[in-house]
Amino acid sequence: MDEFWGMSATAWTAIYTMITFGLLVGAGVAAWYAKEQWAIARDQAADTRKAQLEASRPYVVVTVEPSAASRRLFDLVVKNIGQRPAMDVSIKLDPPPIRAKETPGHEIANAKMLNTPVAMIAPGQEMRAFYDSHLDRNGRDDLPTSHQVSLAYRDSSQNSYTETSVLDIEAMTGVMFVDVKTVHDIAKILDKIANTLRSASILQRSGSVDVDAAIETRDEQQQRFADERVERERQQREFMERLRPTPPADAEGATSDDSTSPEDPSQ
């Protein structure tokens, strides 16, 4: 049997077989690793594209927020917090919103934006409407406290979006807040001042005012002050004299008897 480097042909064949098998295993592992890396890269690319689409898409939200006039009031707010315009925005609230004190002809449920699709809401734009007062709703069990919000809209590339959320009116129940004075409070004070000035007769076109005035020199004024001071002092003395008690009549009689000298018994 032929030998090479002290090993038979059969031994060399076994070695070649093992090397080939090892290469095949290595190639399989490399292929599996490459496949996994390709899948990861594909997923990362998909996530990146999704993130880019999310970052550049319109995003319409419906919230309730404190009114700028007072935190006791709250508004219904529809805003686009995305980066692209939202087109044909349809907004539905279930159950329909109801105010504690509705104004006939101006019910919030009949607001156009809640019944007709809004043509476009630009990025950063918000649509705000007065909803209600927390004070007026206090103790009312016949008013909805939450709404199921359904939104449907599209972007300028004709991509459609449908979303649902819950609008909780009483989410801030039990919290405390600091009452901060704003420009609105200044405006209210200015309105009160304006009303006061408007009702002042002296500022009317034909308004008038009665004025009592005296014209005197400084010496005359000083003399008048002195006379008034003397008169006040005289009135004070008279008042004190009236308050002084009057001596009893029998005391006066006793005094007069004591002052009379006794009769001479010799007469």
Residue pairs with C-beta under 8 A, 6 or more apart in sequence:
1 8
1 9
2 8
2 9
3 9
4 12
7 15
55 83
56 82
56 83
56 84
57 82
57 83
57 84
57 155
57 159
57 161
58 80
58 82
58 83
58 84
58 85
58 86
58 87
58 121
58 123
58 153
58 155
58 161
59 80
59 81
59 82
59 86
60 78
60 79
60 80
60 81
60 82
60 86
60 89
60 121
60 151
60 153
60 161
60 163
61 78
61 79
61 81
61 165
62 76
62 77
62 78
62 91
62 93
62 149
62 151
62 165
62 167
63 77
63 79
63 167
64 74
64 75
64 76
64 77
64 131
64 167
64 169
65 74
65 75
65 77
65 128
66 73
66 74
66 75
67 73
67 74
67 75
67 130
68 182
68 184
69 184
71 177
71 179
72 133
72 134
72 135
73 130
73 132
73 133
73 134
74 131
74 132
74 133
74 134
74 169
75 128
75 129
75 130
75 131
76 97
76 108
76 128
76 129
76 130
76 131
77 126
77 127
77 128
78 89
78 91
78 113
78 118
78 121
78 126
78 127
78 128
79 121
79 124
79 125
79 126
79 127
80 86
80 121
80 122
80 123
80 124
80 125
80 126
81 124
82 123
83 123
84 123
84 155
84 156
85 120
85 121
85 122
85 123
85 155
85 156
86 120
86 121
86 153
86 154
86 155
87 119
87 120
87 153
87 154
87 155
87 156
88 117
88 118
88 119
88 152
88 153
88 154
89 117
89 118
89 120
89 121
89 151
89 152
89 153
90 117
90 150
90 151
90 152
90 153
91 113
91 114
91 118
91 149
91 150
91 151
92 114
92 149
92 150
92 151
93 114
93 147
93 148
93 149
93 167
94 147
94 148
94 150
95 144
95 147
96 109
96 114
96 144
97 108
97 109
97 114
97 131
97 144
97 147
98 107
98 108
98 109
98 143
98 144
99 107
99 108
99 131
99 132
99 136
100 132
100 133
100 136
100 137
100 140
100 143
101 133
101 136
102 108
108 114
108 129
108 130
108 131
108 132
111 129
113 127
113 129
118 127
121 127
121 153
131 169
132 143
137 143
144 169
145 168
145 169
145 170
146 166
146 167
146 168
146 169
146 170
147 166
147 167
147 169
148 164
148 166
148 167
149 164
149 165
149 166
149 167
150 162
150 163
150 164
151 161
151 162
151 163
151 164
151 165
152 160
152 161
152 162
152 163
153 160
153 161
154 160
154 161
155 161
197 203
200 207
201 207
201 208
201 209
202 208
202 209
216 224
